[in-house]
Amino acid sequence: MMRLSMVAAMMLASAACVSASPAFARTEVAAEQVPAAAYAHGDALLRPHIGKLIPGMSVQPHWIGETSRFWFEKQTRDGREYVLVDAAGDSVQPLFDHDALIKALAGAAGKPLARKNLRLIGLTVDEKDGTLHFSHAGKRWRYDPAAGALTADIDPAERGIESPDGQWRAVVRNGNLFVISAADGSEKQLTTDGTPDAPYATPVIDPSIMVAQGTQNPAVPPILTWSPDSRRIATFRLNLDGARRLALVQSTPPGGAPPRVFDYVYPLPGDAEVPTATGLFFDVATGARTTMTLPPDPVLYYYGPAYEWSADGRAVFARLVERGYKKVEFYRVDAASGTAKLLADDRSKTYVDNWSQYWGYDKKGDTLYWTSDKTGYFNLYGIDQRTGAQRQLTKGAWVSREVAGIDNAAGHLLVIGTGREAGQDPYLRKLYAVSRNGGTPKLLTPEPLDHDVSVSPDGRYFVDNMSLINEPTRSVLRRVSDGAIVKELGRADISAYLAAGYHLPEPFEALAADGKTKIYGSIFKPASFDPAKSYPIIEEIYTGPHIVANSPKSFEAAMTKRFINAHAQIGAIGVIVDGRGTAGRSRAFQQPAFRNLHAVGLDDHIAAIRAMAAKNPWMDVSRVGIYGYSAGGYDAVRALTERPDFYKVGLTGAGVQDNRLDKAWWNEQWMGSEPGPFWDANSNITWAPKLTGKLMIVHGELDGNVPPLNSLRLADALIKANKDFELLIIPNSDHPIVAFPYFFRRSWDFFSRELLGKEPPADYPMMPFE
């Protein structure tokens, strides 16, 4: 027997104690029980815990200023380390004295702080003075590593946005915009007519912020941008008049306080009145206001317009999306006059894929870059910011996903692309150098792996986390000029994972239901896997259609971005499939999803699972369950109603059950903004009477992303159709119901009983999340 890691051994020992607890006396023959050790294996794989089992899954750099210096958080089995790397200077060292900071934090809190509990949330490093700003134990802190001084820090909402020259801070109070002098603290009020329904530099507010601050009117950082010379501010004024409002009820506030109601703005598809934003410039010296001559910008979710200043500070660039997503426009807006000039647009008779489209501005090259799939694949285009002249920079049947950086010395754009290398999974990310004038891309990451890259702001280096779902991450620092590896930064350590008996995921390729289109997926096995046995199948589904690939491609994604590995541990084969109707390939691959969300892709998923079962006799296609969250929760219900002959058991978590009851921002992208019978045809509530399998519905009571009314309306439809189902509402949960260990225990209990035909371990005690 292989030696278990200490972490895994403790988990399994705890599980053994649970399984040994006395059961209630029964007169009937007891059903077979899922071993508590199986739950322990799943518990150890959940996102908050798996870093203890597999440290070093990636290096995510935080670049400092416009340099090639960065810091990253390194997770070890003993806790977190914060590491500073100077790529040009070839040095790696601690970002600060960890023992000194731990001592300072412990002194401030008046109680000891264990090394393993050091966690700096929202850490930023000031590029000017090297001070650290972070949250710890619910408080904001500022730490000077050179002096060893720890002091209380200003909340970001109070600090505001600092001007480039450091002379001013812009803040919003009661809907009005102020600037505060750094020299003497004097204030200048730029607006006086801001109101709660017409504030300046304020987004439509996410109710999760209200809940966190316990108020209907929380403090939020302003949304604005300073001109490079610090003379002007570009921002907007929001108009909420007539916009739809919903409410969330917090039934059990902390401390036993009475229930609280949070009223919030939430536009639904087709709403005639939605929030709009009017772009504005403010001259800081004079206080003069200039209105942008842009069309009113519909604000369909919790955000506001984003403006990018030109390098010379004379204009900003704005991107406007038309309701229904048939047109996206790119403007240049003159700061002195407010006059807006249309530079380019992207149009479609069905939809412009706003979710996959990239756009950005290169200050040194004074050029805008954007991607469009008007040729059938997302290609990269350059736009002259003054004349609007365009040039196509990439071509061919592959996807240009984004510009990750710019090598100004060589005149190259550093483009993340997929699908260009023959014979490889078309979703694997690569980094290419592309001339500003176009031409043949140069591959900088030749290994046949997925490359999660981050390019330094100066365009000289990049960090590359290369892996596959069955090949652990190797994190390296590479040179942009030739892609050469300069230094290894770390490797994922899977020794404890393997010692505990786990299996690595397995990627696969299959044919779609048309018998000719290649599709891709992955398989996950339980630690107890025995090829001589037969296992039921659980599919994790999320078809988007905006999702590039639900089936993970990197090792870290396989271990942390999906939950199927943990679900498989109860004694099932986990499967993820990406069928037609999803993003990341071609326009033709995604187009079938338009106004057809309820039917698209399921037959591809079934074809892939059947193909894998034909190769692997331990997969039992007569017992298939499915689950998904958010849009995946919608998918789970449609699978049980569209294809009940194949999918027998399903769980829908925080699901979008009717596209008319979810945010306009997402649903109008794929369904349009016009009324029509296709809305009913795509609604799970319409299909509810067709349910024949076992269904569990889960939702958080404070979900501000997908309103809880979605699950409750589905429940109402099922009740009217006299259908049985399970319903779990989680108090104090926002959209991420996966933040609650209890959810996973109930999910595993459900699949154990309904799919495996076994009793779960009684009242299994899940490990708490951080």
Salt bridges, closest charged atoms under 4 A:
GLU28 OE2 - ARG26 NH1 3.60
GLU32 OE2 - LYS758 NZ 3.34
ASP43 OD1 - HIS49 NE2 3.65
GLU73 OE2 - ARG80 NE 3.18
ASP90 OD1 - LYS487 NZ 2.83
ASP129 OD2 - ARG142 NH2 3.64
ASP153 OD2 - HIS133 ND1 2.68
ASP153 OD2 - ARG140 NH2 3.95
ASP153 OD2 - ARG159 NH2 2.96
GLU162 OE1 - LYS128 NZ 3.63
GLU187 OE2 - ARG173 NH2 2.76
ASP193 OD2 - ARG237 NH1 3.16
ASP193 OD1 - ARG289 NH2 3.81
ASP197 OD1 - ARG245 NH2 2.81
ASP263 OD2 - ARG245 NH1 3.10
ASP271 OD1 - ARG244 NH2 2.85
GLU308 OE2 - LYS363 NZ 3.13
ASP312 OD2 - ARG386 NH2 2.95
GLU322 OE2 - LYS327 NZ 3.76
GLU329 OE2 - LYS327 NZ 3.45
ASP345 OD2 - ARG347 NE 2.94
ASP362 OD2 - ARG436 NH2 2.89
ASP366 OD2 - ARG386 NH1 2.53
ASP373 OD2 - ARG587 NH1 3.30
GLU421 OE2 - ARG420 NH1 3.83
ASP425 OD2 - LYS553 NZ 2.82
GLU447 OE1 - HIS451 NE2 3.73
GLU447 OE2 - ARG478 NH2 3.00
ASP450 OD2 - ARG429 NH2 2.66
ASP452 OD1 - ARG429 NH1 3.83
ASP464 OD2 - HIS451 ND1 2.82
ASP464 OD2 - ARG478 NH1 2.76
ASP482 OD2 - ARG479 NH2 2.95
GLU488 OE1 - ARG474 NE 2.86
GLU488 OE2 - ARG491 NE 2.82
ASP493 OD2 - ARG77 NH1 3.15
GLU506 OE2 - LYS525 NZ 2.76
GLU509 OE2 - LYS518 NZ 3.64
ASP514 OD2 - ARG580 NH1 3.33
GLU539 OE2 - HIS605 ND1 2.47
ASP603 OD1 - ARG643 NE 2.75
ASP604 OD2 - ARG580 NE 2.80
ASP620 OD2 - ARG623 NE 2.89
ASP635 OD1 - ARG638 NE 2.81
GLU642 OE2 - HIS598 ND1 2.78
GLU642 OE1 - ARG643 NH1 3.38
ASP658 OD2 - ARG660 NH2 2.93
ASP662 OD1 - LYS663 NZ 3.04
GLU668 OE2 - ARG323 NH2 2.66
GLU674 OE2 - LYS326 NZ 3.48
GLU674 OE1 - ARG595 NH2 2.51
ASP680 OD1 - ARG660 NH2 2.88
ASP703 OD2 - HIS699 NE2 3.16
ASP703 OD2 - HIS735 ND1 2.76
ASP716 OD2 - LYS720 NZ 3.02
GLU726 OE1 - ARG746 NH2 3.85
ASP749 OD2 - ARG745 NH1 2.62
GLU759 OE1 - ARG753 NE 3.66
GLU770 OE1 - ARG80 NH2 3.60
GLU770 OE1 - ARG119 NH1 3.28
